[in-house]
Amino acid sequence: MTHSFHPTVLREYDIRGVIGKTLAAADYRAVGAAFGTIVKRKGGRQVVVGYDGRLSSVELEAALVQGLVSTGLEVVRVGLGPTPMLYFAQKHLDADAGVMVTGSHNPPDYNGIKMVLRSGPVYGDQILEIGRIAAAGDLETGAGTVRDLDLRDLYVERLRRDYDGTRDLTVVWDNGNGAAGEVLRRLTAKLPGRHVLLFDEIDGRFPNHHPDPTIPENLVALQAKVAEVGADLGIAFDGDADRIGAIDGQGRIIPGDMLVAVYAIDVLPRHPGGTVIADVKTSKTVFDAIATLGGTPLMWKTGHSLIKAKMAEVKSPLAGEMSGHIFFADKWYGFDDALYCGVRLVAQVSRSGGTLAALRDTFPSTVSTPEVRFQVDESRKFAVIDEVMARLRRAGADVNDIDGARVTTPDGWWLLRASNTQDVLVARAESGDEAGLARLKAQIVDQLQQSGLTEPSFTASAH
């Protein structure tokens, strides 16, 4: 049987779409059959499957399993939970592959799929190959099997094992009604200190706030609770808990890229000269901090799969993105796990004898825009970047083109890139002062206007 996908759902590092519009149960059966075919042809026989708390995920997971079973694989269902629990299950079982039904941080009507092979994340041409196999109907067949396995307590115990704090702290955790709720309850019950949970009920409607910790308004409830209970810090997750957000005891947001610098304080003494990777949206301050701490900074493309693959290639002990995907190979498995990152952050603050604010203030402050997203037609978003790059090259600008356009000027740097998960362009700028930042923002606006797009709204913020 052949199957064609909507042209927008096969993304660079996962599969993502709107349920009932661009993605349906039939697509999940087709992905299961096509990806299962890939696994079988690589000599695999076992795949682990999990799903998040979205309203559509139960039906879609069942369809995915049908497709996988049709290829003759053994399917191990680990049930409802965060994406990193699926990654953990694949590592723990040494399974040939893992597949997660998740819409990540997207709105409630979205869903998607994240995949991993024993050799690493599935992305790029591997995802396009799923489309080609499904379209050709070139599928393996067989009598597969299905079994259920509850790994939640084992996963929680592994998370807890690396906690090495020396004093009790008060921590507020904002689950945002995401998929980590039950695991978070079990984890915090086993950690020392006082733990206050917000929105730990799993609810795919996300009734309290959108589960994306990179957007400041989604952290307002966490900031308020940190102030109310006098907490030492606050931690937030996205919808499938592979991204972390953090608040210090003063209520300040610690961006994901700055968390990389904070974690580097702890990690690099065990890995002198180690390569620490951060994505193209990351502050120059972070790259400078990694070097100062004795590490080797490496700027790389945005995207959790792309970062993980690069991390394995260069044997990096730590990597991260501004979006809050943080990856530990130091003591951990190299995948992005916000629960594990939370454990490591609480332990590091506890051992430091000080505060998260003090750790962050180890590094100089700059003035920057937040990560600004603005709508653009899906068919135009990559074309706009191509147009901007062509103009910059003609002008002789200092451009890093590893992922979009990151332009360095005497005022600092600015970035414009296309998102691989949403129909948006992403812009950011950083400078030493407000006047320089204003000039950088003006350059972005000028480029957008030359490509016929509406001017985005920038709001400067201390980084």
Beta strands, then each sheet from edge to edge (+ up, - down):
strand 1: 15-18
strand 2: 46-51
strand 3: 74-80
strand 4: 97-101
strand 5: 110-117
strand 6: 120-121
strand 7: 145-148
strand 8: 170-174
strand 9: 194-198
strand 10: 233-237
strand 11: 244-248
strand 12: 253-254
strand 13: 275-279
strand 14: 296-300
strand 15: 318-320
strand 16: 326-328
strand 17: 367-368
strand 18: 372-375
strand 19: 398-400
strand 20: 405-409
strand 21: 412-418
strand 22: 424-431
strand 23: 461-462
sheet 1: 1+ 5- 4+ 2+ 3+ 7+
sheet 2: 1+ 5- 6+
sheet 3: 9+ 8+ 10+ 11- 12+
sheet 4: 14+ 13+ 15+ 16-
sheet 5: 18+ 22- 17+ 23-
sheet 6: 18+ 22- 21+ 20- 19+
end
